[in-house]
Amino acid sequence: MDRGTRFKNDEFAGMTQPENRDDSVPISEIREGHVEVDGVRLKLSHPYHSPGQWIGQQEVLMQLLACWITVDENDLPLTPRLTGPPGVGKTQLAIAAAEAQKRPLFIYQCTADTRPEDLLITPVLSQGGQISYHASPLVTAMLVGGVCILDEGNRMNEKSWASLAPLLDGRRYIESIVAGITIPAASEFRSAVTMNQDESTFEIPDYIMSRLQPTLPVGFPSKQDEMAILQYHLPFAKAEMLAMTVEFLQHSHELKLDFSPRDGINLLRFAIKRMIQDPAHPVNSDEAWQEALEKCLGEDAIDLESLAQRRRRTLGGDAVPLGLADLFFDLNDPMHPDREDLDEEDDQEDDDF
């Protein structure tokens, strides 16, 4: 299939101009990082370049790649959402998938104050006093047929999500009110959304959630995979420090605590830096590791069992059913209406012994 002319910008060297579904919108050749769409000149964002190795959990990688397959000229790729605790590698998974498909990668970091024009096209006042239009990483990926990761998408408000509704269904285009143009996505354009599971996020409306399918959960790695991840990022770390960190992380996973491989990497980095900080007075590896644990993850992380128990109480796991009187009186208050019943139960237990 003839896919048109070669890109004229070094950032996209070796790629071909992608075909668009909507031929009614004139899109010029990309030159020096700019493209003209329906008479409006846009400055493109730069692609993200980084090694995208994914260690372990190959099944979820294959599921993500399957979402981006098209089996017929009338078929459309899916936009999955990658869910899981912070630090388990959701973004790295999407990076590895883009690398596997040899597509240029663009990442947009979503925040609570992201506006529709931030997601699409932003007007910028140039040095000559004229307005120039900058395409976001998302729109750039649409134009060049790349992959866009909307990172931490559930931190974004509904108004911004609404501007993406036509892109995420069969229409596959966006409308920029700022620039006054409609931009269709290239047939090679792919996307995914990462979502953290925490309280500092928005609830995404149902009409958007129905477009972000399927859900691909990313869990904590196994012991072997976690060791391989730490060795990959910290090949200079000592074996005993790696082992201590992996044991700590695996124990935290068993207790349903959210300490992640990212936490382990940061912990080890600080410990190693402390050990080599003063060669004349080297810090013991155990002492450095304990100090790093406290400074990076907090004092509570020193005793995981106690931390897990407190978390369970906070979530209501050990809650005792309360009556109406318990809202006004302490359990040991002599004025508590049920105090006599409680005393009788205690006396009965004493008699049993």
ABEGO torsion letter per residue (X at the ends): XBAEBBBABAAABGBBBBBBABAABBBBBBBGGBBBBGGBBBBBBBBBBBBABBBEGAAAAAAAAAAABBABAABBBBBBBBBEBBGAGAAAAAAAAAAAAGBBBBBBBBBAABBAAAABBBBBBBAAGBBBBBBBAAAAAAAAGBBBBBBGAAABBAAAAAAAAAAABAAGBBBBAAAGBBBBBBAABBBBBBBBBBAABBBBBAAAAAABOBBBBBBBBBAAAAAAAAAAABAABBAAAAAAAAAAAAAAAAAGBABBAAAAAAAAAAAAAAAAABAABBBBAAAAAAAAAAAAAEAAAABAAAAAAAAAAAAGAABBBBBAAAAABBAABAABAAAAAAAAAAAAAAAAX
